[in-house]
Amino acid sequence: MNKTLLVFGTRPELIKLALVIEEFRKRDQRQSPFIVNTNQNKNSEWHDFEYFHVEIDYQLQMETTLSLYFH
């Protein structure tokens, strides 16, 4: 069984990949993609995932704090 990794981080990327994900579902169930959200856009809403019928396999948790050190 082959796995394809599809990664997105923003809403525009999700919109573009939604068609690709749908084609995977239509063509062959054995080649279902592994979908990762990099969570770049903190405003991404779960209703976007529901609207496009996208089930995320993994969601990255990114650190957003910066530490500056002065010597």
C-alpha positions in Angstrom: 0.0 0.0 0.0 1.4 3.4 -1.0 0.9 6.5 1.1 1.1 10.0 -0.2 1.9 12.9 2.2 -0.1 16.0 1.6 0.9 19.0 3.7 -0.9 22.4 4.0 -0.7 25.3 6.4 -3.0 28.0 5.1 -6.6 28.2 4.0 -5.7 28.9 0.3 -3.6 25.7 0.4 -6.5 23.7 1.8 -8.8 25.0 -0.9 -6.3 23.9 -3.6 -5.6 20.5 -2.0 -9.3 19.7 -1.4 -9.7 18.8 -5.0 -6.6 16.5 -4.9 -7.8 14.8 -1.8 -11.2 14.3 -3.4 -9.6 12.6 -6.4 -7.6 10.3 -4.2 -10.9 9.2 -2.6 -12.6 8.6 -5.9 -9.8 6.7 -7.6 -8.5 4.2 -5.1 -9.1 3.6 -1.4 -5.8 1.8 -1.0 -3.9 5.0 -1.9 -5.4 7.3 0.7 -3.2 10.3 1.4 -1.8 11.1 4.9 -2.8 14.7 5.5 -0.8 17.1 7.7 -1.8 20.6 8.8 1.2 22.7 9.7 -1.1 25.1 11.5 0.5 28.2 10.0 -2.7 30.1 10.0 -4.0 30.1 13.5 -7.4 31.4 12.3 -8.1 28.3 10.3 -11.5 27.1 11.4 -12.7 23.5 11.7 -15.7 24.4 9.5 -13.3 24.7 6.6 -12.2 21.1 7.1 -15.8 20.0 7.4 -16.9 22.0 4.3 -14.2 20.3 2.1 -14.7 16.9 3.8 -11.0 16.8 4.8 -9.9 14.7 7.7 -6.5 15.6 9.1 -4.3 12.8 10.1 -1.8 15.0 12.0 -1.7 18.6 13.1 1.7 20.2 14.0 2.0 22.3 17.1 4.4 25.1 16.3 6.2 27.3 18.9 5.4 30.9 18.3 7.4 32.6 21.0 10.7 34.2 20.3 13.4 34.6 23.0 16.0 37.3 22.6 19.1 37.1 24.7 21.3 40.1 25.3 24.8 39.7 26.6 
